[in-house]
Amino acid sequence: MYRQVSNVLQRFTPPSTLFKFGFNLAPMYRQSMGRVVDVSDDVHAATVEIPLTWRNRNFVGTMFGGSMLSATDPVYMIQLIYILGEEYVVWDKSVELRFRRPARSTVSVRFEFSRDEVERIRLAAHQQGEVDWQKPLELRDAEGNIVATGTKTLYIATKAHYSAKRAARSAA
């Protein structure tokens, strides 16, 4: 449903605006407490902030790790869907998050794809049909201290490869 609405709205609104407001208005993302606060015009960079509130404060008064994880979970995937377009299939595959210190204030994280990296992703997907791509995560508190680091693994495939793979599984 969200993708269909996005496809219609893209005729009237820039992708960066749809990306930001789509995240910030989606009920499942709002529950994470994360808010997209900045998106580049080409959607290659986005910043998410997660405020520490009574809704995500844990037993010892610091930010619940699940809030940090869920606020970072879908961003790279949706970002890459916007960047690559309809020729590709993108899925979140895995995430590893290591907590370094307690988060006692608003946490922010920057999500970026360089143009060169996007071209390497496209090339790898076309050469191999599908590729797993790893992206780093670095969550910082209001003072700039790293509170968590991690790695997000994305699955990217050409639509033709993905369709053929699904058809083969259905036939088996």
N, C-alpha and C positions, 0 to 999 in steps of 0.2 A: 504494500500500500504506500509506504513512504517513498519508495523509488518512483512509483507512478505519479504521485503528487509532485515530486521533484522534477520529473521530466516535463510536466506541464508548466510548472512555474519557471523553468529555465528559459522559456520564451520571453518572459517579462522581467526577470530578476537575474542579476549576475550570480554565477556559481558561488562566489565567496559569501554573499549575503544568504543564499539558501543554506550553505554549509553551516554558517554560524547560527542562524535562527532555527534551522532544522534540528540541530543538536539541542539548543537551549529550550526549545518548546516540546521536544519529544518526551513523553511521560517516563519511559524507561530510563532515559539518560538523566532526567531531572532527579531521579531517585539516587543517583550516584553522588549528587551534590556538586558535580563538576559543571563549569560554565565555560564555553568557548568565548574568550574575550577579544581575540584578534585573529584575523585570517587575511593572508595576502590575497591580492586580486586574482592571482593565478592558482590559488589554493595549495601552493607548494609549501606554505608555512602556516602554522596555526599554534595559538597558545591557549592552554586550558588552565583555569584556576579552580582550586578546590578550597573553599573557606572552611575553617574549623568552626562548627556550630554544634548546638545541642543534638542535632540529628545525626552527626557522624563522630561524636566524641565517645571514646571507649571507656571502659571501667576505670582506667587510671588517668583519664582526662586528656589524652592525646588523640590524634586522628585515627580512626578505625582503618586498618590496612585495606579492608575490603572496599572502602570508599575510594581510596587512591587507585586500587586496581580497576574497579568498575568505571571510574572516570577516565581512565586511559585506554580501556579495552577497545572501543570501536573506532577510535580516531584515525589511526594510520590506515585501516581498511577503507573507511568511507572516503578519506582523503585521496587514496590511490584510485578508487572507483571514479571519483570526479576527474582526476588527472588523466587516467588512461582511456576512459570512455567505454563505449558499448562493445568494443572488439575483445574485451578481456573479462575474465572472471576473477574476482578477488575475494578471498576468504581469510579470516583470522584462523591461524593454525594452532599457535601456542603462545604462552607468555610466561616469562620467568621474572619475578620481582623480588629483589632482596632489600629488606629494610635496613637502613644504616643507622638511623637515629630517630627518636620520637618526633613526630610532627606536632608542634605546639602552636602553629599559626597557619595562615593560608599557604597552600602548596601550589606551585605552578610547574608546568611542564611544556616544553616546546616540541612540536612535531614538524619535521622538515624533510623535504625531498628536493635535492638539487636537480637541475635539468639534466645534467650528466648522469645522475643516478637513475632517473626515469628512463633515459635512453638505454642504459645498461639493462634495466628490467625488461624493457620491450624486446631488446635483442635476445636476451636469455630466453624469454618466453617463446619467441619465434623460432629460435634454434632448437629448443628442447621440448616445446609444446607446453611445458609447465615448469615452474621454478618456485622454490621456497626462498624467501628473502627476509633477512634479519635486519631489524631496526632497533637502535638503542633507545632506552627510556632513562631519563634523569629527572627526578622530581626534587624540587628545591623549596625550602621554606621561605618566609618573607625576608629573612636575613641573607638568603643566598646559599645556605648550607644544604648539602645534599642529604635528603632524608630517605631516598630509595633510588636504586638503579635497577635496570632490567633490560630484557631483550624481548622484543615482539617478533614472532615469526609469521609471515604472511605467505599464503599460497596464491600464486598468480599463474593463470593459464590463458592461452588464446581461447576464444569462444569455440572455435572449430575443434581444437584438441579436447576441450572439456566436454563438448557435446558427444564426440566420438567415444570418449572414455565412459560416459554415462550410458550410452547406447550399448556398449560392449558389456557393461555390468548387468544391464537389464536383460540382455540376451542370454547371459550365463545362468 
